[in-house]
Amino acid sequence: MTIVILIITLAIIEYIVFSFLAGLAREKYGIKAPAVSGHPEFERRLRVQHNTLEQLIAFIPAMLTFSWMAESIGWAGNTIASGLGVIWLIGRFIYATSYVRDPSSRAVGFMMTIFPTIVLLVGTLVAILVSLL
């Protein structure tokens, strides 16, 4: 479970970095709060921050529930969840760099983020069903 917690911690740190970068862009381009538009680079960085927060809401519970349930039925839940978590972290980085450069190029990073979350959620449901049998 330590590696799962490490991955979650790294995901939160990654989000904080994206938030910081959005703040720097706000400052660089003179976008005064509460405005959320005004320069394309600021808007893209803010969108990366917001989308990452949206993804974290599903990813963190999915990772924890899968890890817990899979381990409870004898699967390598921590290892599987950690591997998917690493893919998620890399996917978020690719998403962020792609989105800031050209929003239309974000698909690979997005898929590398959403796919692990879906696998974790489906895996949790399967583990629950197995545990009930």
Secondary structure, DSSP 8 states (H G I E B T S, - for coil): -HHHHHHHHHHHHHHHHHHHHHHHHHHHTT--TT---SSHHHHHHHHHHHHHHHHHHHHHHHHHHHHHHHHHTTS-HHHHHHHHHHHHHHHHHHHHHHHHH-GGG-HHHHHHHHHHHHHHHHHHHHHHHHHH-
